[in-house]
């Protein structure tokens, strides 16, 4: 669960004002807004990379300040997928995805059979198991993005934040990503997903709750209606 109270989000000046917002566990939320509206800044604030200008933010009862100051706590509470993963030199896909298990390993840092089983199953679910031994630097842009998602999934945190995860994905993998996120949330009731996206049509079709960022305000629409969302942007097109 994510709770925000009387928050001002930005750098020197506020880009987003949030009076009161609660994002429940067991749900997916898609963050939408025009370029430059502050979506990435808001996501960086949620994961503790950007400090609040004012107000309170809690992730499952932990203040964002505690999350910022405790890297182990952050790794157990939040997984993050950026809009671009460029690969890691000398790491295969299998080895890279296994890094997601690090916060859960014992004092000797050894992967157990159940850890490898989760890695293998996740690669299978994302349809990239056949690339397991391929170097991450040699993957296509879309494959790299799926690799980044796989690493975040095996991290097995209650909160998953994704910044434009569909940017390099084709039509089929965009659908796959949303399907896998829905299944991931359904497996455990304590999980919450927040992703930013410009690819709105699938979100309307699946009735995924939307966080609409416009005019420095954030509005939660539980059952998004295309006309209402577009009205908030003052447009009758989908160029958001």
QUIQUI-V54529 format. One record per residue. RES is the residue in one small letter. PSI is psi in whole degrees, -180 to 180 (* if undefined). BURIAL is 1 if it has 9 or more other ideal C-beta (glycine too) atoms within 8 Angstrom, else 0. Layout:
res = <RES,RES>
psi = <PSI,PSI>
burial = <BURIAL,BURIAL>
//
This chain:
res = <x,x,x,x,x,x,x,x,x,x,x,x,x,x,x,x,x,x,x,x,x,x,x,x,x,x,x,x,x,x,x,x,x,x,x,x,x,x,x,x,x,x,x,x,x,x,x,x,x,x,x,x,x,x,x,x,x,x,x,x,x,x,x,x,x,x,x,x,x,x,x,x,x,x,x,x,x,x,x,x,x,x,x,x,x,x,x,x,x,x,x,x,x,x,x,x,x,x,x,x,x,x,x,x,x,x,x,x,x,x,x,x,x,x,x,x,x,x,x,x,x,x,x,x,x,x,x,x,x,x,x,x,x,x,x,x,x,x,x,x,x,x,x,x,x,x,x,x,x,x,x,x,x,x,x,x,x,x,x,x,x,x,x,x,x,x,x,x,x,x,x,x,x,x,x,x,x,x,x,x,x,x,x,x,x,x,x,x,x,x,x,x,x,x,x,x,x,x,x,x,x,x,x,x,x,x,x,x,x,x,x,x,x,x,x,x,x,x,x,x,x,x,x,x,x,x,x,x,x,x,x,x,x,x,x,x,x,x,x,x>
psi = <140,126,136,134,130,46,143,122,130,-159,-98,-43,152,132,-29,132,128,112,-48,126,135,121,114,157,157,20,157,136,133,127,122,148,163,160,135,5,-16,14,-51,-36,-42,-44,-41,-32,-40,-34,3,10,-24,129,147,141,-32,160,-170,142,126,138,110,43,-9,130,151,-27,-45,-39,-39,-37,-12,98,-34,-42,-44,-42,-27,-18,-34,132,145,137,118,173,-14,127,122,-2,161,127,130,8,130,166,-46,-47,-38,-48,-36,-22,-25,-20,-10,-45,-15,-1,157,-173,-24,-4,31,132,133,172,-39,-29,-46,-33,-41,-41,-50,-43,-39,-43,-39,-46,-35,5,37,17,-31,-10,7,-38,6,142,138,-30,-21,-2,155,167,-43,-40,-37,-39,-40,-34,-43,-40,-42,-44,-41,-38,-44,-15,-25,53,161,-20,131,123,131,129,106,56,-17,5,-40,12,145,178,-45,-41,-25,-44,-41,-43,-49,-41,-44,-36,-41,-43,-38,-42,-40,-25,-31,127,-10,6,143,135,133,122,144,148,149,-4,82,-29,-48,-32,-39,-44,-40,0,46,131,140,140,105,118,112,140,40,15,151,121,130,124,108,-44,89,133,128,-45,-42,-43,-46,-31,-37,-29,-6,36,154,16,-179,25,65,*>
burial = <1,1,1,1,1,1,1,1,1,1,0,0,0,1,1,1,1,1,0,0,1,0,1,0,1,1,1,1,1,1,1,1,1,0,0,0,1,1,1,1,1,1,1,1,1,1,1,1,0,1,0,1,1,0,1,1,1,1,1,1,0,1,0,1,0,1,1,1,0,0,0,0,1,1,1,0,1,1,1,1,1,0,0,1,1,0,1,0,0,0,1,1,1,1,0,1,1,1,0,1,1,0,0,0,1,0,0,0,0,0,0,0,0,0,1,1,0,1,1,1,0,1,1,0,0,1,0,1,0,0,1,1,0,1,1,1,0,0,1,0,0,1,1,1,1,1,1,1,1,1,1,1,1,1,1,0,1,1,1,1,1,1,1,1,1,1,0,0,1,0,0,0,1,1,1,1,1,1,0,1,1,1,1,1,1,0,0,0,0,0,1,1,1,1,1,1,1,0,0,1,0,1,1,1,0,0,0,1,1,1,1,1,1,1,0,0,0,1,0,1,1,0,0,1,0,0,0,1,1,1,0,1,1,0,0,0,0,0,0,1>
//
